[in-house]
Structure formats: structure tokens, C-alpha cells
């Protein structure tokens, strides 16, 4: 389970190093979520999830408010949610989630990022079956036993609770994302080191050094794409 936390941590560190791009992507995601229902997180579950995630990446309030105001206004930009699946070096597996207002542009850019870095696109379903959708909540300053007790008291079911790098990680079904957070908020815990809805690989692969360098270049190329929101993979990075 520790590998999963390390990959999430690496992704956060990568995003923290590219804050302007991260903020822009969250702006689009918040707008799209707000347009799915009311632009109010208390009545729009999808929006509430995005805002909780944005909080852990320190997305400025001005960017959040701008996206919400845009959703409340007359703007009618149409975005499609797309998922691409593919393979990297040595049979490594990758899932790419995108939000786009130009499907052809996005498909071409994703395919190019794979092809130029030793990978190739797969058909729908060729990779996703090897991943599990999961909610991941991370807390600092608590022990595993304390976290388990809080969850038991709130009668919230989770998959696992483990400690890694002084952070207690809670893995749960995606539909338990809010229930887990509410359990902690009921006892005064409102800050989370991690609050993600993610795809976790069922098994991991380790690549040779040269292949890993190529794989990391491919992941960077995918994450740099304007329309790409999330990239998941099954490689254990050094």
C-alpha cells in the first residue's frame, strides 16, 4: 500500500512544481462540475469533490470564484470527459483522463505523447480493468488506531488504513469519499494532506533504468497537455 501513497505524493510534488498549469486545470474542472448541477457544493456532490481536491493543492480562492462565477453566468462552453488507455515501455499501463472542448485536438495530442515516448494507445478497456477506482484521504498528526476508531464511531466502511511517511492514508470506495471526510470533520479535523479520487493499479511493475527514464518522460508529456486532468499508471517509480 505504501507504493500507492508514494505515487500520489510524487504526483502532488510534480503538480506543486507547475502551479500555474495546475490552477488552470482546476479552473476548468470546477467550471465543468458546477455546470453539471447547481454551482453550490452543498447541493452538487461532484463540485464538492473537486473543491476538496483543490484545497489540498492550495488553489487560490480567486481562481475558484472565477470558475464558479463563469458557471453561474451565461457562458456555455461544452467540455467532454474522455478517458484514454495505453501502454508504455515494457508493457507498463497508463490511463489518461481529459476534459476537452476539442476531441480531435486532444486525441491527437495524447496519441502523439504516447508514440513519441515509446508507448502506444490502446482500445477502451485494454488497461482500465487492471485498476480500481478509489477514494484516498490522508491525515497528519493522527495514529492508525485513532483514525480507525474515528471511522468505526462514524460507522464508515473503508478498504484499508495504513501509515506511510508520517501520514495516515485511508483507502475507500469512491462513494465513501464524503462519508470519510465527514467522519473526520465531526471530530474537528478539517485539513487533509491528500483528498483524491483516483485509479490505483491492482499490481505494480518495476522498469529497468533506461525504460523508467523513458516512461517518466512520457508521463510528463501527457501531464503537460492542456486538456489532460489526471494520469494514472502501474509503475513503481524510484
VOGU-3710 file (C-alpha; in Angstrom, 3 decimals, decimal comma):
1> xxxxxxxxxx> 0,000/0,000/0,000  2,955/2,293/0,587  3,763/2,359/-3,131  0,336/3,810/-3,817  0,892/6,669/-1,387  4,332/7,355/-2,840  2,917/7,623/-6,361  0,218/10,020/-5,162  2,845/12,035/-3,278  5,080/12,162/-6,365
11> xxxxxxxxxx> 2,130/13,379/-8,424  1,380/16,116/-5,885  5,035/17,191/-5,870  5,046/17,310/-9,664  1,899/19,395/-9,697  3,228/21,690/-6,982  6,187/22,430/-9,279  3,830/23,531/-12,076  1,296/25,551/-10,127  0,042/27,800/-12,916
21> xxxxxxxxxx> -0,828/24,796/-15,078  -2,446/23,024/-12,122  -4,576/26,046/-11,263  -5,740/26,366/-14,881  -6,774/22,703/-14,973  -8,651/23,007/-11,695  -10,412/26,080/-13,080  -11,788/24,012/-15,964  -12,685/21,082/-13,698  -14,532/23,334/-11,247
31> xxxxxxxxxx> -16,446/25,006/-14,099  -17,476/21,646/-15,594  -18,547/20,249/-12,212  -20,534/23,395/-11,416  -22,338/23,225/-14,768  -23,463/19,662/-14,023  -25,801/20,958/-11,343  -26,102/23,945/-9,058  -22,852/25,918/-8,556  -23,167/25,162/-4,828
41> xxxxxxxxxx> -21,030/22,390/-3,295  -23,670/21,605/-0,682  -26,128/20,530/-3,356  -23,630/19,430/-6,030  -21,640/16,382/-4,947  -19,304/16,431/-7,982  -18,417/20,059/-7,312  -17,795/19,357/-3,635  -15,276/16,635/-4,525  -13,379/18,934/-6,891
51> xxxxxxxxxx> -13,270/21,739/-4,320  -11,955/19,374/-1,630  -9,223/18,219/-4,015  -8,406/21,806/-4,973  -7,959/22,662/-1,299  -5,127/20,126/-0,905  -3,340/21,744/-3,868  -3,781/25,237/-2,411  -5,742/26,519/-5,405  -6,333/30,237/-4,751
61> xxxxxxxxxx> -9,846/31,373/-3,859  -9,772/33,853/-6,750  -9,417/31,043/-9,295  -12,189/29,012/-7,653  -14,510/32,027/-7,522  -13,773/32,894/-11,166  -14,707/29,380/-12,296  -17,895/29,396/-10,200  -18,903/32,850/-11,454  -18,355/31,658/-15,018
71> xxxxxxxxxx> -20,629/28,672/-14,350  -23,296/30,953/-12,854  -23,168/33,271/-15,857  -24,196/32,852/-19,450  -21,055/31,008/-20,528  -21,912/27,747/-22,259  -18,572/26,158/-23,092  -19,068/22,468/-23,761  -16,474/20,061/-22,428  -16,401/16,318/-22,918
81> xxxxxxxxxx> -14,983/13,924/-20,338  -12,719/11,443/-22,094  -10,602/8,514/-20,953  -7,684/7,167/-22,954  -5,839/3,949/-22,204  -2,395/2,966/-23,351  0,877/1,199/-22,800  4,352/2,464/-22,041  7,736/0,722/-22,200  7,879/-2,933/-21,125
91> xxxxxxxxxx> 4,098/-3,299/-21,046  3,520/-0,613/-18,422  -0,083/0,603/-18,281  -1,417/4,150/-18,337  -4,847/5,769/-18,004  -5,374/9,370/-19,099  -8,452/11,367/-18,100  -9,177/14,546/-20,029  -11,679/17,392/-20,214  -11,805/18,941/-23,672
101> xxxxxxxxxx> -13,768/21,241/-25,921  -11,996/19,790/-28,968  -11,963/15,991/-29,089  -9,827/15,720/-32,219  -7,150/18,012/-30,801  -6,976/16,087/-27,543  -6,932/12,627/-29,109  -4,135/13,667/-31,463  -2,075/15,217/-28,658  -2,467/12,203/-26,352
111> xxxxxxxxxx> -1,591/9,770/-29,141  1,477/11,819/-30,010  2,676/11,891/-26,380  2,453/8,096/-26,274  4,050/7,475/-29,665  6,983/9,864/-29,201  7,966/8,294/-25,898  7,938/4,562/-26,556  4,265/3,991/-25,843  1,101/3,376/-27,788
121> xxxxxxxxxx> -2,622/3,971/-27,396  -4,858/1,035/-26,579  -8,555/0,468/-27,136  -11,150/1,226/-24,471  -10,974/-1,386/-21,738  -7,483/-2,609/-22,583  -5,989/-1,169/-19,385  -8,734/0,057/-17,041  -9,664/-3,451/-15,875  -6,282/-3,624/-14,099
131> xxxxxxxxxx> -7,078/-0,545/-11,967  -9,553/0,109/-9,159  -11,338/3,408/-8,641  -10,595/4,578/-5,116  -11,046/7,437/-2,687  -7,851/8,325/-0,858  -7,790/10,563/2,229  -4,526/11,367/4,006  -4,157/12,807/7,509  -1,187/14,022/9,518
141> xxxxxxxxxx> -0,892/14,136/13,301  -3,009/11,034/13,956  -2,165/7,367/14,506  -3,681/4,481/12,575  -5,545/3,351/15,697  -7,013/6,826/16,247  -8,179/7,036/12,632  -9,734/3,564/12,744  -11,581/4,481/15,952  -12,984/7,651/14,343
151> xxxxxxxxxx> -14,202/5,691/11,329  -15,751/2,969/13,482  -17,565/5,537/15,606  -18,974/7,088/12,421  -19,835/3,629/11,023  -17,895/4,296/7,808  -16,573/1,320/5,832  -13,141/1,632/4,226  -10,781/-0,711/2,406  -7,624/-0,043/4,385
161> xxxxxxxxxx> -5,921/2,335/6,820  -2,108/2,472/6,773  0,671/4,813/7,838  3,302/5,930/5,360  5,840/8,733/5,806  4,098/10,039/8,934  0,802/10,299/7,043  -2,155/8,020/7,751  -3,768/7,001/4,473  -7,387/5,879/4,240
171> xxxxxxxxxx> -8,395/3,924/1,117  -12,124/3,582/0,455  -14,691/3,068/-2,276  -15,227/6,281/-4,271  -18,795/6,677/-2,992  -17,387/6,860/0,552  -15,263/9,943/-0,175  -17,629/12,361/1,572  -18,503/9,944/4,379  -14,834/9,533/5,295
181> xxxxxxxxxx> -14,225/13,276/5,291  -17,381/13,974/7,289  -16,312/11,433/9,913  -13,113/13,393/10,449  -14,797/16,789/10,310  -17,171/15,672/13,076  -14,164/15,422/15,403  -12,626/18,700/14,284  -10,286/17,504/11,526  -10,728/19,800/8,521
191> xxxxxxxxxx> -7,290/19,766/6,881  -6,183/16,816/4,743  -2,766/16,065/3,279  -4,479/14,132/0,487  -8,071/14,155/-0,748  -8,272/12,355/-4,076  -10,496/10,250/-6,258  -8,001/8,161/-8,170  -7,338/4,935/-10,061  -4,977/2,542/-8,264
201> xxxxxxxxxx> -3,230/-0,269/-10,094  -4,015/-3,770/-8,839  -0,355/-4,748/-9,314  2,810/-2,802/-9,933  5,722/-3,161/-12,311  9,348/-2,057/-11,948  11,092/-0,876/-15,087  14,793/-1,049/-15,983  16,580/2,267/-15,502  16,569/3,247/-19,197
211> xxxxxxxxxx> 12,909/2,290/-19,623  11,941/4,170/-16,472  13,546/7,362/-17,761  11,590/6,992/-20,994  8,389/6,228/-19,087  8,752/9,298/-16,872  9,293/11,437/-19,987  6,066/10,039/-21,420  4,106/10,750/-18,224  5,478/14,306/-18,132
221> xxxxxxxxxx> 4,436/14,813/-21,779  0,914/13,595/-21,035  0,527/15,697/-17,885  1,778/18,776/-19,751  -1,159/18,591/-22,175  -3,691/21,355/-21,574  -6,715/19,061/-21,760  -5,350/16,276/-19,541  -6,621/16,340/-15,955  -5,238/13,107/-14,486
231> xxxxxxxx> -2,709/10,435/-15,451  -2,619/7,072/-13,650  -0,138/4,239/-14,106  1,129/0,978/-12,640  4,850/1,741/-12,498  6,717/1,852/-9,207  8,848/4,948/-9,573  12,231/5,087/-7,863
//
